[in-house]
Amino acid sequence: MKYTILYMATLVLLLSCETHSTNKQGRTDIVVKNNTAPLQKEPANPYAPIDISPLDMSYYPVNFPVLKMSKEESGLPVVRVIYGRPHRQGRKIFGHLLKYGEPWRLGANEATEIEFFQNVTIQNRRINKGRYILYCIPQPDKWTIVFNSNLYTWGLKIDSTKDLFRFDIPVQHAPASIEYFTMVFEPAATGADLLMTWDDIIARLPISFK
């Protein structure tokens, strides 16, 4: 018990001497002064800020890199999507943060990209293998999913003159609110569905390749 009391007294003394300073990167450091030399708490990452909407990647077959490493799969996957994952943070998303009828980058930060490693079919239209930008125009009862050729761009700078395909898909309400925007592939009878969900909305883009 006496050691616990001593530890708490030391902690209170250190916190009472705490000061803050701003470094050259604009981050706030905590400096604790004692009888010897100041102790500085370094920022978590001094080279780049930590993104609150991290980059994520989904494959079909699901978990393809792991399956390839274990030799359950070989060659190339069918499709891969790369996107930033924003989170809800208590906000109402569709119809509020994201306005109906206005383009949305299907994620955060850089434009969302989908890459097909073989030719596929979506709503009876042939999509050649290759890489495309994906974005969405949400409506209360449907989403318009747009394939665009303007690669390696920021998601808020959509150039609609480079649109290639548009597909209308229905939306449904999720049984529970989803905190993080999520894109995953689910097996389907003729291929796979690209499932997209956030807040209380779920949408699926069927992709045929079998």
LUMLUMLUM-173225 format. One record per residue: residue number from 0; residue in three letters; x, y, z of N, C-alpha, C, O in turn. Coordinates in steps of 0.05 Angstrom, whole numbers. Each point is the difference from the previous one (the first is absolute). Example, Ala and Ser with C-alpha at 12.3 -4.5 7.8 and 13.67 -1.06 7.14 Angstrom:
residues 2
<node 0, "ALA", <264, -114, 156>, <-18, 24, 0>, <18, 24, 0>, <21, 0, 13>>
<node 1, "SER", <-28, 21, -27>, <16, 24, 1>, <-15, 22, 14>, <10, 22, 4>>
end
This chain:
residues 210
<node 0, "MET", <16, -24, 0>, <-16, 24, 0>, <17, 25, 0>, <-6, 19, -14>>
<node 1, "LYS", <28, -19, 30>, <16, 24, 2>, <14, 6, -27>, <4, 24, -6>>
<node 2, "TYR", <2, -45, -9>, <12, 5, -27>, <-20, 12, -19>, <7, 17, -16>>
<node 3, "THR", <-32, -25, 18>, <-22, 11, -17>, <-3, 30, 7>, <-3, 16, -19>>
<node 4, "ILE", <3, -9, 45>, <-3, 28, 8>, <23, 16, -10>, <-4, 23, -9>>
<node 5, "LEU", <28, -34, 11>, <24, 15, -9>, <-1, 4, -30>, <7, 22, -10>>
<node 6, "TYR", <-16, -42, -5>, <-2, 2, -29>, <-20, 22, -8>, <5, 16, -18>>
<node 7, "MET", <-28, -16, 31>, <-21, 20, -6>, <10, 28, 7>, <-6, 19, -15>>
<node 8, "ALA", <20, -16, 37>, <10, 27, 7>, <20, 9, -20>, <1, 24, -7>>
<node 9, "THR", <16, -42, -3>, <20, 8, -21>, <-14, 8, -26>, <8, 19, -13>>
<node 10, "LEU", <-29, -34, 6>, <-14, 6, -25>, <-14, 27, 2>, <1, 16, -19>>
<node 11, "VAL", <-13, -9, 42>, <-13, 26, 3>, <21, 22, -2>, <-6, 21, -11>>
<node 12, "LEU", <29, -25, 23>, <21, 20, -1>, <9, 5, -29>, <4, 23, -7>>
<node 13, "LEU", <-1, -44, -8>, <9, 3, -28>, <-21, 14, -16>, <6, 18, -16>>
<node 14, "LEU", <-32, -25, 19>, <-21, 12, -15>, <-3, 30, 7>, <-7, 16, -17>>
<node 15, "SER", <12, -9, 42>, <-2, 28, 8>, <22, 17, -12>, <-3, 24, -2>>
<node 16, "CYS", <24, -37, -7>, <22, 15, -13>, <-2, -1, -30>, <18, 9, -14>>
<node 17, "GLU", <-40, -20, 3>, <-2, -4, -29>, <-5, 27, -14>, <-16, 16, 9>>
<node 18, "THR", <30, -12, -31>, <-5, 23, -17>, <-3, -10, -29>, <7, -23, -6>>
<node 19, "HIS", <-17, 40, -11>, <-4, -8, -28>, <16, 19, -18>, <2, 24, 6>>
<node 20, "SER", <9, -35, -28>, <13, 17, -19>, <-7, -10, -28>, <-6, -24, -3>>
<node 21, "THR", <8, 41, -16>, <-7, -7, -28>, <26, -3, -16>, <16, 19, 0>>
<node 22, "ASN", <-13, -42, -13>, <25, -4, -15>, <-3, 11, -28>, <-21, 12, -7>>
<node 23, "LYS", <42, -16, -9>, <0, 12, -27>, <-21, -12, -19>, <-7, 12, -19>>
<node 24, "GLN", <-2, -37, 25>, <-20, -13, -17>, <-28, 8, 8>, <-19, -10, -12>>
<node 25, "GLY", <16, 27, 32>, <-27, 9, 8>, <-13, -19, 20>, <-23, 4, 7>>
<node 26, "ARG", <38, -24, 3>, <-11, -19, 19>, <6, 11, 28>, <20, 14, 4>>
<node 27, "THR", <-37, -22, 15>, <5, 9, 28>, <15, -22, 15>, <-10, -23, 1>>
<node 28, "ASP", <33, 30, 10>, <15, -19, 16>, <-4, 6, 30>, <-6, 23, 7>>
<node 29, "ILE", <8, -43, 9>, <-1, 3, 29>, <28, -1, 12>, <15, -19, -6>>
<node 30, "VAL", <-8, 40, 21>, <26, 1, 12>, <-3, 0, 30>, <-15, 16, 11>>
<node 31, "VAL", <28, -35, 2>, <-2, -3, 29>, <27, 9, 12>, <21, -11, -7>>
<node 32, "LYS", <-22, 31, 25>, <24, 11, 12>, <4, -13, 28>, <-19, -4, 15>>
<node 33, "ASN", <44, -3, -10>, <7, -10, 26>, <26, 12, 9>, <9, 21, -10>>
<node 34, "ASN", <4, -33, 30>, <24, 13, 11>, <25, -4, -18>, <20, 12, 6>>
<node 35, "THR", <-22, -29, -26>, <23, -5, -17>, <-3, 13, -27>, <6, 24, -3>>
<node 36, "ALA", <-16, -38, -17>, <-4, 11, -27>, <-28, -5, -9>, <-13, -19, 10>>
<node 37, "PRO", <2, 36, -27>, <-27, -3, -10>, <-3, -26, -16>, <18, -8, -15>>
<node 38, "LEU", <-41, -6, 19>, <-6, -24, -15>, <-21, 7, -21>, <-21, 10, 7>>
<node 39, "GLN", <26, -16, -32>, <-19, 8, -22>, <-13, -25, -11>, <14, -20, -7>>
<node 40, "LYS", <-40, 20, 6>, <-15, -21, -13>, <-1, 4, -30>, <-12, 20, -9>>
<node 41, "GLU", <24, -38, -6>, <1, 3, -29>, <-28, -5, -12>, <-15, -17, 11>>
<node 42, "PRO", <9, 29, -33>, <-25, -6, -14>, <0, -29, -10>, <21, -12, -4>>
<node 43, "ALA", <-44, 0, 1>, <-2, -28, -8>, <13, -5, -27>, <13, -21, -3>>
<node 44, "ASN", <-14, 39, -15>, <13, -3, -26>, <10, 27, -9>, <-16, 17, -9>>
<node 45, "PRO", <42, -12, 10>, <11, 27, -7>, <2, 5, -30>, <6, 22, -8>>
<node 46, "TYR", <-11, -43, -8>, <4, 3, -29>, <-26, 6, -15>, <1, 13, -21>>
<node 47, "ALA", <-24, -21, 31>, <-25, 5, -14>, <-23, -2, 20>, <2, -16, 19>>
<node 48, "PRO", <-22, 32, -22>, <-23, -2, 18>, <-15, -26, -3>, <0, -12, -22>>
<node 49, "ILE", <-12, 2, 43>, <-15, -25, -1>, <-28, 6, -11>, <-14, 17, 10>>
<node 50, "ASP", <7, -32, -31>, <-25, 5, -14>, <-23, -14, 16>, <2, -23, 6>>
<node 51, "ILE", <-23, 38, -1>, <-23, -12, 15>, <-18, -16, -19>, <-18, -14, 9>>
<node 52, "SER", <24, 15, -35>, <-15, -16, -20>, <21, -18, -15>, <8, 7, -22>>
<node 53, "PRO", <0, -29, 34>, <22, -15, -11>, <-7, -14, -26>, <-23, -5, -6>>
<node 54, "LEU", <44, 0, -10>, <-4, -14, -25>, <-5, -29, 5>, <12, -12, 17>>
<node 55, "ASP", <-30, 1, -33>, <-7, -29, 3>, <-2, -12, -28>, <-2, 13, -20>>
<node 56, "MET", <2, -40, 20>, <1, -15, -25>, <-16, -26, 3>, <3, -14, 20>>
<node 57, "SER", <-21, 9, -39>, <-15, -25, 0>, <4, -15, -26>, <2, 12, -21>>
<node 58, "TYR", <-2, -39, 22>, <5, -17, -23>, <-23, -19, -4>, <-16, -6, 18>>
<node 59, "TYR", <14, -4, -43>, <-14, -25, -6>, <18, -17, -16>, <10, 9, -21>>
<node 60, "PRO", <-5, -34, 29>, <-9, -13, 24>, <7, 15, 26>, <21, 13, 1>>
<node 61, "VAL", <-39, -15, 18>, <4, 14, 26>, <26, -10, 12>, <7, -23, 1>>
<node 62, "ASN", <9, 43, 10>, <25, -6, 13>, <20, -13, -19>, <15, -18, 7>>
<node 63, "PHE", <-15, 26, -33>, <16, -13, -20>, <30, -1, 7>, <11, -21, -3>>
<node 64, "PRO", <2, 43, 13>, <28, -2, 6>, <6, -22, 21>, <21, -14, -2>>
<node 65, "VAL", <-38, 11, 22>, <4, -21, 20>, <-3, -28, -12>, <15, -18, 5>>
<node 66, "LEU", <-36, 15, -23>, <-4, -25, -13>, <23, -7, -19>, <8, -23, -2>>
<node 67, "LYS", <3, 43, -11>, <23, -5, -18>, <25, -8, 16>, <15, -18, -8>>
<node 68, "MET", <-11, 31, 31>, <23, -7, 17>, <-2, -29, 10>, <20, -14, 2>>
<node 69, "SER", <-45, 5, 4>, <-3, -27, 9>, <-4, -20, -23>, <-6, -23, 5>>
<node 70, "LYS", <9, 33, -29>, <-2, -16, -25>, <-28, -12, -5>, <-3, -19, -14>>
<node 71, "GLU", <-18, 32, 26>, <-27, -7, -6>, <-10, 14, -25>, <-19, -9, -12>>
<node 72, "GLU", <33, 30, 4>, <-6, 14, -25>, <26, 5, -14>, <22, 1, 13>>
<node 73, "SER", <-23, 2, -39>, <24, 7, -16>, <-8, 19, -22>, <-23, 5, -4>>
<node 74, "GLY", <43, 5, -9>, <-6, 19, -22>, <-8, 27, 10>, <12, 11, 19>>
<node 75, "LEU", <-34, 0, -31>, <-9, 26, 7>, <-29, -1, 12>, <-14, -19, -6>>
<node 76, "PRO", <7, 39, 21>, <-28, 1, 9>, <-18, 9, -23>, <9, 6, -21>>
<node 77, "VAL", <-35, -6, 26>, <-19, 9, -20>, <-2, 30, 1>, <0, 14, -21>>
<node 78, "VAL", <-2, -2, 46>, <-5, 28, 2>, <11, 9, 27>, <1, -15, 20>>
<node 79, "ARG", <6, 41, -19>, <9, 12, 25>, <-10, 29, 1>, <-1, 13, -21>>
<node 80, "VAL", <-6, -4, 45>, <-9, 28, 3>, <17, 13, 22>, <6, -13, 20>>
<node 81, "ILE", <2, 38, -25>, <17, 15, 19>, <-15, 26, 7>, <-8, 15, -18>>
<node 82, "TYR", <5, -10, 44>, <-17, 23, 8>, <8, 10, 27>, <12, -15, 16>>
<node 83, "GLY", <-18, 40, -10>, <3, 11, 27>, <-25, -6, 17>, <-22, 1, -11>>
<node 84, "ARG", <26, -7, 37>, <-23, -8, 17>, <-7, 22, 20>, <11, 1, 22>>
<node 85, "PRO", <-29, 17, -29>, <-10, 20, 20>, <-17, -14, 21>, <-11, -21, -5>>
<node 86, "HIS", <8, 35, 27>, <-19, -11, 20>, <-21, 21, 8>, <4, 24, -4>>
<node 87, "ARG", <-26, -34, 14>, <-24, 16, 3>, <3, 22, 21>, <-9, 23, -4>>
<node 88, "GLN", <20, -29, 27>, <5, 19, 22>, <-26, 14, 8>, <0, 24, 6>>
<node 89, "GLY", <-22, -39, -4>, <-26, 11, 9>, <-15, 16, -21>, <-21, 11, 6>>
<node 90, "ARG", <31, -9, -30>, <-13, 17, -21>, <-21, -17, -15>, <3, -24, -2>>
<node 91, "LYS", <-23, 38, -8>, <-19, -12, -18>, <12, 3, -28>, <6, 22, -8>>
<node 92, "ILE", <-2, -44, -6>, <16, 0, -25>, <-17, 7, -25>, <4, 22, -11>>
<node 93, "PHE", <-22, -39, 3>, <-13, 3, -26>, <-23, 19, 2>, <-18, -2, 18>>
<node 94, "GLY", <18, 22, -36>, <-20, 21, 0>, <8, 23, 18>, <-14, 21, 1>>
<node 95, "HIS", <36, -23, 13>, <10, 21, 18>, <29, 6, -6>, <6, 19, -15>>
<node 96, "LEU", <13, -35, 26>, <28, 4, -7>, <4, -4, -30>, <14, 16, -13>>
<node 97, "LEU", <-26, -37, 2>, <1, -5, -29>, <-27, 7, -12>, <-20, -13, 6>>
<node 98, "LYS", <20, 33, -23>, <-25, 10, -11>, <-10, -19, -22>, <16, -10, -16>>
<node 99, "TYR", <-42, 5, 15>, <-12, -15, -21>, <4, 14, -27>, <-3, 24, -2>>
<node 100, "GLY", <10, -40, -18>, <4, 11, -27>, <27, 12, -5>, <5, 9, -23>>
<node 101, "GLU", <13, -9, 43>, <27, 11, -4>, <20, -22, 1>, <-3, -19, 15>>
<node 102, "PRO", <25, 21, -32>, <20, -21, 0>, <14, -4, 26>, <5, 19, 15>>
<node 103, "TRP", <0, -44, -8>, <15, -7, 24>, <22, -20, -8>, <-5, -18, -17>>
<node 104, "ARG", <29, 21, 28>, <23, -16, -9>, <1, -28, 11>, <20, -14, -3>>
<node 105, "LEU", <-42, 5, 16>, <-1, -27, 11>, <23, -6, 19>, <13, -20, -1>>
<node 106, "GLY", <-9, 39, 19>, <21, -3, 20>, <10, 28, 8>, <-15, 19, 1>>
<node 107, "ALA", <41, -18, 4>, <13, 25, 9>, <27, 3, -15>, <11, -19, -11>>
<node 108, "ASN", <-2, 44, 11>, <27, 6, -11>, <2, -5, -30>, <-17, 10, -15>>
<node 109, "GLU", <36, -26, 7>, <4, -5, -29>, <-25, -14, -12>, <-15, -12, 15>>
<node 110, "ALA", <12, 15, -41>, <-22, -13, -13>, <1, -30, 4>, <22, -12, -2>>
<node 111, "THR", <-45, 0, 6>, <-1, -29, 3>, <6, -13, -27>, <-9, 9, -21>>
<node 112, "GLU", <25, -31, 22>, <8, -14, -24>, <-9, -29, 1>, <3, -13, 21>>
<node 113, "ILE", <-12, 3, -44>, <-6, -28, -3>, <16, -11, -23>, <3, 13, -21>>
<node 114, "GLU", <9, -37, 25>, <16, -12, -21>, <-10, -28, -6>, <-3, -16, 18>>
<node 115, "PHE", <-2, 11, -44>, <-8, -27, -9>, <24, -13, -13>, <14, 12, -16>>
<node 116, "PHE", <-10, -37, 23>, <23, -15, -11>, <-9, -18, -22>, <16, -15, -11>>
<node 117, "GLN", <-41, 16, 4>, <-11, -14, -23>, <-25, 15, -9>, <-11, 17, 15>>
<node 118, "ASN", <1, -22, -39>, <-24, 13, -9>, <-24, -10, 17>, <-2, -24, 7>>
<node 119, "VAL", <-16, 42, -1>, <-24, -7, 15>, <-25, 13, -13>, <3, 15, -19>>
<node 120, "THR", <-26, -22, 29>, <-25, 11, -10>, <-16, 12, 23>, <-3, -13, 21>>
<node 121, "ILE", <-7, 37, -25>, <-17, 13, 20>, <-25, 10, -14>, <2, 16, -19>>
<node 122, "GLN", <-25, -26, 27>, <-26, 7, -13>, <1, -2, -30>, <-7, 18, -15>>
<node 123, "ASN", <18, -41, 6>, <2, -8, -28>, <19, 18, -16>, <-2, 1, -25>>
<node 124, "ARG", <19, 14, 38>, <20, 16, -14>, <28, -11, 7>, <6, -5, 23>>
<node 125, "ARG", <10, 2, -44>, <27, -11, 4>, <19, 22, 11>, <1, 22, -10>>
<node 126, "ILE", <13, -29, 31>, <20, 17, 12>, <27, -13, -5>, <5, -22, 10>>
<node 127, "ASN", <12, 35, -25>, <26, -12, -6>, <18, 1, 25>, <-2, 18, 17>>
<node 128, "LYS", <20, -37, -15>, <19, -1, 22>, <16, 26, 0>, <7, 11, -21>>
<node 129, "GLY", <-1, -1, 45>, <15, 25, 2>, <-9, 14, 26>, <-15, -11, 16>>
<node 130, "ARG", <24, 35, -13>, <-5, 16, 25>, <-18, 23, -7>, <3, 13, -20>>
<node 131, "TYR", <-22, -7, 38>, <-19, 21, -3>, <-4, 15, 26>, <4, -11, 22>>
<node 132, "ILE", <-12, 36, -24>, <-11, 14, 24>, <-29, -7, 3>, <-15, -3, -19>>
<node 133, "LEU", <7, 0, 45>, <-28, -4, 6>, <-10, 25, 16>, <14, 9, 18>>
<node 134, "TYR", <-38, 0, -25>, <-13, 19, 18>, <-30, -5, -2>, <-9, -16, -16>>
<node 135, "CYS", <-6, 30, 33>, <-28, -6, 4>, <-17, 25, 0>, <10, 21, 9>>
<node 136, "ILE", <-34, -22, -19>, <-19, 21, 3>, <-24, -12, 16>, <-17, -14, -12>>
<node 137, "PRO", <16, 20, 38>, <-21, -13, 16>, <-27, 14, -3>, <-2, 24, -3>>
<node 138, "GLN", <-18, -40, 5>, <-28, 9, 1>, <-14, -15, 23>, <11, -20, 9>>
<node 139, "PRO", <-34, 28, 0>, <-13, -14, 22>, <-6, -30, -6>, <2, -16, 18>>
<node 140, "ASP", <-8, 9, -43>, <-8, -27, -6>, <20, -15, -18>, <-4, -23, -6>>
<node 141, "LYS", <25, 37, -4>, <20, -13, -17>, <26, 15, 0>, <1, 23, 8>>
<node 142, "TRP", <20, -37, -16>, <26, 13, -5>, <7, -3, -30>, <-6, -21, -12>>
<node 143, "THR", <18, 41, 1>, <12, -2, -27>, <30, -3, 4>, <13, 18, 9>>
<node 144, "ILE", <-3, -42, -17>, <28, -6, 2>, <13, 7, -27>, <-8, -9, -21>>
<node 145, "VAL", <29, 26, 23>, <13, 10, -25>, <28, -11, -2>, <16, 2, 19>>
<node 146, "PHE", <-9, -12, -42>, <28, -8, -7>, <12, 23, -16>, <-13, 10, -19>>
<node 147, "ASN", <37, -1, 26>, <12, 23, -11>, <30, -6, -6>, <12, -16, 14>>
<node 148, "SER", <-1, 28, -34>, <27, -6, -9>, <22, 19, 12>, <23, -4, -6>>
<node 149, "ASN", <-31, 24, 22>, <19, 20, 9>, <15, -10, 25>, <-6, 8, 22>>
<node 150, "LEU", <25, -26, -26>, <14, -13, 22>, <19, 19, 15>, <8, 21, -10>>
<node 151, "TYR", <-1, -30, 34>, <20, 13, 17>, <-7, 29, 6>, <16, 18, -4>>
<node 152, "THR", <-41, -14, 13>, <-9, 28, 5>, <-12, 1, 28>, <-6, -20, 13>>
<node 153, "TRP", <1, 45, -4>, <-12, 4, 26>, <-30, -4, -3>, <-12, 8, -20>>
<node 154, "GLY", <-1, -21, 40>, <-28, -8, -3>, <-20, 22, -3>, <-22, -4, -10>>
<node 155, "LEU", <29, 28, 20>, <-19, 23, -3>, <2, 13, -27>, <-17, 18, -6>>
<node 156, "LYS", <36, -25, -10>, <4, 13, -26>, <-9, -20, -22>, <17, -11, -14>>
<node 157, "ILE", <-42, 6, 12>, <-10, -20, -19>, <-5, 14, -27>, <-14, 20, -2>>
<node 158, "ASP", <26, -32, -19>, <-3, 11, -27>, <-21, -18, -15>, <8, -21, -10>>
<node 159, "SER", <-33, 30, 10>, <-21, -17, -12>, <3, -3, -30>, <-13, -18, -11>>
<node 160, "THR", <29, 34, -2>, <4, -3, -29>, <15, -26, -6>, <1, -8, -23>>
<node 161, "LYS", <11, -4, 43>, <14, -26, -3>, <-15, -24, 10>, <11, -21, 4>>
<node 162, "ASP", <-37, 25, 0>, <-17, -23, 8>, <-1, -20, -22>, <-2, 7, -24>>
<node 163, "LEU", <2, -33, 31>, <-1, -21, -19>, <-26, -16, 1>, <-12, -7, -20>>
<node 164, "PHE", <3, 0, 45>, <-24, -16, 4>, <-15, 11, 24>, <12, 11, 18>>
<node 165, "ARG", <-38, -15, -19>, <-17, 7, 23>, <-20, -23, 5>, <-12, -11, -19>>
<node 166, "PHE", <9, 4, 44>, <-17, -22, 7>, <-18, 8, 24>, <11, 8, 21>>
<node 167, "ASP", <-37, -11, -24>, <-18, 6, 22>, <-5, -26, 16>, <-6, -21, -11>>
<node 168, "ILE", <10, 23, 37>, <-5, -23, 18>, <-18, 9, 23>, <2, 22, 9>>
<node 169, "PRO", <-19, -40, 0>, <-18, 7, 23>, <16, 1, 26>, <21, -12, 3>>
<node 170, "VAL", <-33, 26, 17>, <12, 1, 26>, <-21, -12, 20>, <-24, 1, -5>>
<node 171, "GLN", <34, -11, 27>, <-18, -9, 22>, <11, 9, 26>, <24, 8, 2>>
<node 172, "HIS", <-40, -9, 18>, <8, 9, 27>, <13, -23, 15>, <-9, -22, 0>>
<node 173, "ALA", <31, 29, 13>, <15, -20, 15>, <-14, -6, 26>, <-14, 18, 11>>
<node 174, "PRO", <16, -42, 0>, <-13, -6, 26>, <12, 16, 23>, <-13, 3, 21>>
<node 175, "ALA", <38, 6, -24>, <14, 16, 21>, <17, 21, -14>, <10, -5, -22>>
<node 176, "SER", <-5, 27, 35>, <16, 21, -11>, <30, -9, -2>, <10, -11, 19>>
<node 177, "ILE", <3, 17, -41>, <27, -8, -5>, <18, 25, 5>, <-4, 20, -14>>
<node 178, "GLU", <23, -22, 32>, <17, 23, 7>, <19, 7, -22>, <3, 23, -8>>
<node 179, "TYR", <11, -43, -3>, <21, 4, -20>, <-11, -8, -28>, <-11, -21, -3>>
<node 180, "PHE", <15, 39, -16>, <-7, -7, -28>, <16, -25, -8>, <24, -1, 5>>
<node 181, "THR", <-38, -18, -17>, <12, -26, -6>, <-7, -8, -28>, <-23, 2, -9>>
<node 182, "MET", <43, -13, -5>, <-3, -12, -27>, <12, -28, 1>, <23, -3, 6>>
<node 183, "VAL", <-40, -17, -11>, <10, -28, -1>, <-13, -14, -23>, <-21, 8, -10>>
<node 184, "PHE", <33, -30, 2>, <-12, -17, -21>, <-13, -25, 13>, <12, -12, 18>>
<node 185, "GLU", <-35, 5, -27>, <-14, -23, 9>, <-5, -19, -23>, <-9, 9, -21>>
<node 186, "PRO", <13, -35, 24>, <-5, -19, -21>, <-29, 1, -9>, <-18, 3, 17>>
<node 187, "ALA", <13, -6, -43>, <-27, -1, -11>, <-1, -22, -21>, <20, -11, -8>>
<node 188, "ALA", <-44, 5, -1>, <-4, -22, -19>, <16, 2, -25>, <11, -19, -10>>
<node 189, "THR", <-9, 44, -1>, <13, 4, -26>, <27, 14, 4>, <13, 7, -20>>
<node 190, "GLY", <-4, -3, 45>, <25, 14, 4>, <2, 10, 28>, <4, -15, 19>>
<node 191, "ALA", <-6, 42, -15>, <2, 12, 26>, <-15, 26, 1>, <-3, 13, -21>>
<node 192, "ASP", <-6, -5, 44>, <-12, 26, 4>, <19, 18, 15>, <13, -9, 19>>
<node 193, "LEU", <-10, 33, -29>, <15, 20, 16>, <-19, 13, 19>, <-18, 15, -8>>
<node 194, "LEU", <20, -22, 34>, <-17, 11, 20>, <12, 25, 11>, <23, 1, 7>>
<node 195, "MET", <-40, 20, -5>, <8, 26, 10>, <-19, 9, 22>, <-24, 0, -5>>
<node 196, "THR", <33, 6, 28>, <-18, 6, 22>, <12, 22, 18>, <25, 1, 5>>
<node 197, "TRP", <-43, 16, 5>, <8, 21, 19>, <-25, 11, 13>, <-21, 1, -13>>
<node 198, "ASP", <23, 7, 38>, <-23, 9, 15>, <-22, -21, -1>, <5, -22, 9>>
<node 199, "ASP", <-28, 28, -19>, <-22, -20, 0>, <-7, -10, -29>, <-22, -9, -4>>
<node 200, "ILE", <42, 12, -14>, <-6, -7, -28>, <19, -22, -10>, <23, 0, 7>>
<node 201, "ILE", <-34, -18, -23>, <15, -21, -13>, <-7, 0, -30>, <-23, 2, -8>>
<node 202, "ALA", <44, -3, -9>, <-4, -2, -29>, <18, -22, -11>, <22, -4, 11>>
<node 203, "ARG", <-30, -9, -32>, <15, -22, -13>, <2, 4, -30>, <-20, 5, -13>>
<node 204, "LEU", <45, -7, 3>, <4, 1, -29>, <7, -28, -9>, <22, -10, 6>>
<node 205, "PRO", <-40, -4, -21>, <6, -28, -9>, <21, 1, -23>, <-2, 15, -19>>
<node 206, "ILE", <22, -33, 22>, <21, -3, -20>, <0, -29, -10>, <3, -18, 17>>
<node 207, "SER", <-6, 14, -43>, <-1, -27, -11>, <27, -7, -14>, <10, 16, -15>>
<node 208, "PHE", <0, -40, 21>, <25, -8, -14>, <1, -31, -2>, <21, -10, -8>>
<node 209, "LYS", <-41, -4, 16>, <0, -29, -2>, <-13, -10, -26>, <-1, -24, -5>>
end
